[in-house]
Amino acid sequence: MIELVNVEKTYYSKAGDIHALHKTSLSIKAGEIFGIIGLSGAGKSTLVRCINMLEKPTAGQVFVDGQELTAMSEAQLRKARQSIGMIFQHFNLLASRTVYDNIAFPLEIQGLSKSEIDKRVRPLLELVQLESRANYYPSQLSGGQKQRVGIARALASNPKVLLCDEATSALDPQTTKSILHLLQDINKKMNLTIVLITHQMEVVKTICDRVAVIESGDIIEEGPMIDVFTNPQHPTTKEFTKSVINAELPDIVKQMKLSDTYTEGSKLLVRISFIGDSASEPIISGMVKHFDVDVSIISGNTDQLKDVLFGTLLIEISGNRERIKNALEYLHQQHLKTEVIGYES
């Protein structure tokens, strides 16, 4: 649906050129929710604005739904943009227009009749649950309601792509959750491709199918959201995922004197990660039963990555050398991510 090929963006000025994007290539599939995450100034907003050509790339090609936007004239681009909706952090509503009229605005520009506009706007008011607020002005709305108007306005032209530039950053956690639920609902009902720019990992783990991490104008990591969260490769990605998946060892473990080798009577500390179906399997009890070892749980947590259960357990295995070895081998055979922390004497 969206293809970026070696896209570059440089801002030229007398004070010095700013290279916001360096040869960036991305492929976003039709119907998926794709997250782009990065710190302030990383280039994520520039990247999303290159998709709909609000920012003209200095070099490279942008394709949306099979059309090359970078090769279009201004007139062709105006037409192509009708299939690309966009919502913003600060809503960008027209203060002098009602909720209804804000949603109708892009349709008026397209020259649709009042009856055609009404046929589009009424279902959208229902979709974003603002039927009773149709005649309200933006000043009479909460932040979440304003963003719902922004979403309805973005959908008025029946787009195939919805770009969300920090759409939940100005909202409280509960309102953020309701907006993300609405975006998921729209994605399923309309098979809409959604590109979501954010610096909030909580947003990415709740809604995204795939994610790219951007730093200093470069995509440093990309993949399925679950893979990026549970097995981050780049140091920056690891820092991001710490905010929702705490990989730090408890203080009690940091204070232990640990060894890499077994000695008589020592206990093995192991951290296990469970994903999906394995999170509900009785793996620990199976290990105790089959290998005659004792297991103590030091710490643990569970979370949900979109609709997939994910959890970690830090356990201490007691027994003789052979039993501990067999128990560890058993854990590996269960296709779990198993990290040996060390032996405690």
C-alpha positions as CSV (number, residue, x, y, z in Angstrom):
1,M,0.0,0.0,0.0
2,I,2.8,2.4,0.9
3,E,6.3,2.2,-0.4
4,L,9.2,4.6,0.4
5,V,12.3,4.1,-1.7
6,N,15.5,5.8,-0.6
7,V,13.6,8.9,0.6
8,E,15.8,11.8,1.8
9,K,14.8,15.1,3.2
10,T,17.2,18.0,3.7
11,Y,16.2,21.4,5.0
12,Y,18.6,24.1,3.5
13,S,19.4,27.3,5.4
14,K,22.2,29.8,5.7
15,A,22.6,28.7,9.3
16,G,23.4,25.2,8.1
17,D,21.7,22.3,6.3
18,I,19.6,19.9,8.4
19,H,19.4,16.3,7.1
20,A,16.1,15.1,8.5
21,L,16.0,11.8,6.6
22,H,18.8,9.7,5.1
23,K,17.9,7.2,2.3
24,T,14.9,5.8,4.1
25,S,13.1,2.8,2.6
26,L,9.8,1.4,4.1
27,S,7.1,-1.0,2.9
28,I,3.7,-0.8,4.6
29,K,1.1,-3.4,3.8
30,A,-2.6,-2.7,3.0
31,G,-4.8,-3.0,6.1
32,E,-2.1,-3.0,8.7
33,I,-1.5,-0.6,11.6
34,F,2.2,0.4,11.3
35,G,3.9,2.3,14.1
36,I,6.9,4.7,13.6
37,I,8.5,5.5,16.9
38,G,11.4,7.8,17.8
39,L,12.5,10.6,20.1
40,S,11.8,14.3,19.4
41,G,13.8,15.4,16.4
42,A,14.4,11.8,15.2
43,G,12.6,12.5,11.9
44,K,9.3,10.7,12.4
45,S,7.0,13.6,11.6
46,T,9.1,14.5,8.6
47,L,8.8,10.9,7.4
48,V,5.0,10.7,7.7
49,R,4.6,14.1,6.0
50,C,6.7,12.8,3.1
51,I,4.1,10.0,2.7
52,N,1.3,12.5,1.7
53,M,3.9,15.0,0.3
54,L,3.2,17.8,2.8
55,E,6.9,17.7,2.8
56,K,8.5,17.2,-0.6
57,P,11.4,14.7,-0.4
58,T,14.8,16.0,-1.5
59,A,15.4,12.6,-3.2
60,G,13.8,9.2,-3.5
61,Q,10.3,7.9,-4.4
62,V,7.0,7.7,-2.6
63,F,4.3,5.2,-3.7
64,V,0.8,5.0,-2.3
65,D,-1.7,2.5,-3.6
66,G,0.5,1.9,-6.6
67,Q,0.8,5.6,-7.6
68,E,4.1,7.4,-7.4
69,L,3.3,10.6,-5.6
70,T,6.8,12.0,-6.2
71,A,6.2,12.0,-10.0
72,M,2.9,13.9,-9.8
73,S,2.0,17.5,-10.7
74,E,0.3,19.6,-8.0
75,A,-3.1,19.0,-9.6
76,Q,-2.6,15.2,-9.6
77,L,-1.3,15.4,-6.0
78,R,-4.4,17.2,-4.8
79,K,-6.5,14.4,-6.2
80,A,-4.3,11.6,-4.8
81,R,-4.3,13.2,-1.3
82,Q,-8.1,12.6,-1.1
83,S,-7.2,8.9,-0.5
84,I,-4.9,9.9,2.4
85,G,-6.4,11.2,5.6
86,M,-4.4,12.7,8.4
87,I,-5.0,13.5,12.1
88,F,-2.8,15.7,14.3
89,Q,-1.6,16.1,17.9
90,H,-3.4,19.4,18.4
91,F,-6.5,18.5,16.3
92,N,-6.4,21.5,13.9
93,L,-10.2,22.1,14.0
94,L,-11.8,25.2,12.7
95,A,-13.0,27.1,15.8
96,S,-15.8,28.9,14.0
97,R,-17.3,25.8,12.6
98,T,-19.5,23.2,14.4
99,V,-18.5,19.5,14.7
100,Y,-20.7,18.7,11.7
101,D,-19.2,21.5,9.6
102,N,-15.7,20.6,10.5
103,I,-16.3,17.0,9.3
104,A,-18.0,18.4,6.1
105,F,-15.2,20.9,5.3
106,P,-13.1,18.6,3.0
107,L,-16.3,17.5,1.2
108,E,-17.3,21.1,0.6
109,I,-13.8,21.8,-1.0
110,Q,-14.4,18.8,-3.3
111,G,-17.7,20.4,-4.4
112,L,-20.2,17.8,-3.1
113,S,-23.8,18.8,-2.7
114,K,-25.4,19.3,0.7
115,S,-27.3,16.1,0.4
116,E,-24.2,14.1,-0.6
117,I,-22.3,15.7,2.3
118,D,-25.0,14.8,4.8
119,K,-24.9,11.2,3.6
120,R,-21.2,11.1,4.4
121,V,-21.2,13.1,7.7
122,R,-24.1,11.4,9.5
123,P,-22.6,7.9,9.5
124,L,-19.2,9.3,10.5
125,L,-20.8,11.1,13.5
126,E,-22.2,7.8,14.5
127,L,-18.9,6.0,14.0
128,V,-17.0,8.4,16.3
129,Q,-20.0,8.5,18.8
130,L,-20.6,12.2,18.5
131,E,-24.2,12.3,17.1
132,S,-25.4,14.3,20.0
133,R,-22.5,16.8,19.6
134,A,-23.1,17.6,15.9
135,N,-23.9,21.3,16.6
136,Y,-21.3,21.9,19.2
137,Y,-18.2,24.1,18.6
138,P,-14.6,22.9,19.3
139,S,-14.5,25.1,22.5
140,Q,-17.3,23.0,23.9
141,L,-15.5,19.7,23.5
142,S,-13.0,17.7,25.5
143,G,-9.6,16.8,24.0
144,G,-10.8,13.2,23.2
145,Q,-14.0,14.6,21.5
146,K,-11.9,17.0,19.5
147,Q,-9.7,14.1,18.3
148,R,-12.8,12.1,17.4
149,V,-13.9,15.1,15.2
150,G,-10.4,15.1,13.6
151,I,-10.7,11.3,12.9
152,A,-14.2,11.7,11.3
153,R,-12.9,14.7,9.2
154,A,-10.0,12.6,8.0
155,L,-12.3,9.8,7.0
156,A,-14.8,12.0,5.2
157,S,-13.1,11.5,1.8
158,N,-13.2,7.7,2.1
159,P,-9.4,7.4,2.3
160,K,-7.4,4.2,2.0
161,V,-4.7,5.4,4.3
162,L,-4.9,7.3,7.6
163,L,-1.7,9.1,8.9
164,C,-1.7,9.8,12.7
165,D,1.0,12.3,13.8
166,E,1.3,12.0,17.6
167,A,-2.5,11.7,17.7
168,T,-2.7,10.8,21.3
169,S,0.2,12.7,22.8
170,A,-2.0,15.6,24.1
171,L,-4.6,13.2,25.7
172,D,-4.8,11.6,29.2
173,P,-4.2,7.8,29.5
174,Q,-7.9,6.9,29.6
175,T,-8.8,9.1,26.6
176,T,-5.8,7.7,24.7
177,K,-7.1,4.2,25.3
178,S,-10.6,5.1,23.9
179,I,-9.0,6.7,20.8
180,L,-6.8,3.7,20.1
181,H,-9.8,1.4,20.5
182,L,-11.6,3.6,17.9
183,L,-8.7,3.4,15.5
184,Q,-8.6,-0.4,15.8
185,D,-12.4,-0.5,15.2
186,I,-12.0,1.7,12.1
187,N,-9.1,-0.4,10.8
188,K,-11.2,-3.6,11.0
189,K,-14.4,-2.1,9.7
190,M,-12.9,-0.2,6.8
191,N,-9.7,-2.2,6.2
192,L,-7.9,1.1,6.5
193,T,-4.1,1.2,6.4
194,I,-3.0,3.3,9.5
195,V,0.5,4.8,10.0
196,L,0.9,5.9,13.5
197,I,3.7,8.3,14.6
198,T,4.4,8.3,18.3
199,H,7.1,8.5,21.0
200,Q,4.8,6.4,23.3
201,M,5.7,2.7,23.4
202,E,2.4,2.0,25.3
203,V,0.6,3.2,22.1
204,V,2.6,0.9,19.9
205,K,2.2,-2.2,22.0
206,T,-1.6,-1.7,22.2
207,I,-2.4,-1.2,18.5
208,C,0.4,-1.8,16.0
209,D,1.0,-4.9,13.8
210,R,4.5,-3.8,12.8
211,V,6.8,-1.0,13.9
212,A,9.9,0.9,12.8
213,V,12.3,2.7,15.1
214,I,13.8,5.9,13.8
215,E,16.8,7.8,15.1
216,S,18.6,10.8,13.6
217,G,16.9,10.3,10.3
218,D,17.7,6.6,10.0
219,I,15.4,3.5,10.4
220,I,17.5,1.6,12.9
221,E,15.1,-1.3,13.5
222,E,11.9,-2.7,11.9
223,G,9.7,-5.7,12.2
224,P,6.6,-7.3,13.7
225,M,5.7,-5.4,16.9
226,I,5.9,-8.6,19.1
227,D,9.5,-9.4,17.8
228,V,10.7,-5.8,18.3
229,F,9.3,-5.7,21.8
230,T,10.4,-9.1,23.0
231,N,13.8,-9.3,21.2
232,P,15.0,-5.7,20.5
233,Q,18.4,-5.5,18.8
234,H,19.5,-1.9,18.8
235,P,20.4,-0.1,22.0
236,T,17.9,2.7,21.4
237,T,15.1,0.1,20.8
238,K,16.1,-1.6,24.1
239,E,15.7,1.7,25.9
240,F,12.2,2.3,24.4
241,T,11.0,-1.2,25.3
242,K,12.2,-0.8,28.9
243,S,9.3,1.6,29.5
244,V,6.8,-1.3,29.0
245,I,8.8,-4.4,29.4
246,N,11.2,-4.1,32.4
247,A,14.3,-6.2,31.6
248,E,16.1,-5.1,34.7
249,L,17.0,-7.7,37.3
250,P,15.6,-7.1,40.8
251,D,17.9,-5.5,43.4
252,I,17.9,-8.8,45.4
253,V,19.5,-10.6,42.4
254,K,22.0,-7.8,41.7
255,Q,23.3,-8.2,45.2
256,M,23.9,-12.0,44.8
257,K,27.3,-13.4,44.2
258,L,26.7,-15.4,41.0
259,S,29.0,-17.8,39.2
260,D,29.0,-19.2,35.6
261,T,29.7,-22.7,36.9
262,Y,27.9,-25.2,39.1
263,T,29.3,-26.1,42.5
264,E,27.8,-28.5,45.0
265,G,24.6,-27.1,46.4
266,S,24.3,-24.1,44.2
267,K,21.1,-22.9,42.6
268,L,20.6,-21.8,39.0
269,L,18.9,-18.5,38.3
270,V,17.0,-18.5,34.9
271,R,14.8,-15.8,33.3
272,I,12.1,-17.2,31.0
273,S,10.0,-15.3,28.5
274,F,6.5,-16.6,27.5
275,I,4.8,-15.5,24.4
276,G,1.3,-16.4,23.2
277,D,-0.1,-19.9,24.0
278,S,3.1,-20.8,26.0
279,A,2.1,-18.2,28.6
280,S,-0.8,-20.4,29.7
281,E,1.1,-23.7,29.6
282,P,2.0,-25.4,33.0
283,I,5.7,-25.5,32.1
284,I,7.2,-24.9,35.5
285,S,5.0,-27.6,37.2
286,G,6.0,-30.0,34.3
287,M,9.7,-29.4,35.0
288,V,9.3,-30.0,38.7
289,K,7.4,-33.2,38.1
290,H,9.7,-34.7,35.4
291,F,13.1,-33.8,36.8
292,D,12.7,-33.8,40.6
293,V,14.0,-30.2,41.0
294,D,12.7,-27.5,43.3
295,V,11.7,-24.2,41.7
296,S,11.4,-20.8,43.5
297,I,9.9,-17.8,41.7
298,I,11.9,-14.7,42.4
299,S,9.8,-12.3,40.3
300,G,7.4,-12.3,37.4
301,N,5.1,-10.2,35.3
302,T,2.6,-10.6,32.5
303,D,1.5,-8.1,29.8
304,Q,-0.4,-8.0,26.6
305,L,1.2,-7.0,23.2
306,K,-1.8,-6.1,21.2
307,D,-3.8,-9.3,21.5
308,V,-0.9,-11.6,22.4
309,L,-0.1,-12.5,26.0
310,F,3.5,-12.0,27.0
311,G,5.2,-12.7,30.4
312,T,8.5,-13.2,32.1
313,L,9.5,-15.3,35.1
314,L,12.8,-15.2,37.1
315,I,13.2,-18.6,38.7
316,E,15.7,-20.3,40.9
317,I,16.2,-24.1,40.2
318,S,17.6,-26.3,43.0
319,G,18.9,-29.9,42.6
320,N,22.0,-31.8,41.7
321,R,24.1,-30.9,38.6
322,E,22.4,-33.5,36.3
323,R,18.9,-32.6,37.3
324,I,19.5,-28.9,36.8
325,K,21.0,-29.6,33.4
326,N,18.1,-31.7,32.3
327,A,15.6,-29.1,33.6
328,L,17.3,-26.4,31.7
329,E,17.3,-28.5,28.5
330,Y,13.6,-29.1,29.0
331,L,13.0,-25.3,29.1
332,H,14.9,-24.9,25.8
333,Q,12.8,-27.7,24.2
334,Q,9.6,-25.7,25.0
335,H,10.7,-23.0,22.5
336,L,10.9,-20.4,25.3
337,K,13.4,-17.6,25.4
338,T,15.6,-18.8,28.2
339,E,18.4,-16.6,29.7
340,V,20.7,-18.1,32.3
341,I,21.6,-15.5,34.9
342,G,24.1,-17.6,36.9
343,Y,24.6,-20.0,39.8
344,E,24.1,-18.8,43.3
345,S,26.1,-20.6,45.9
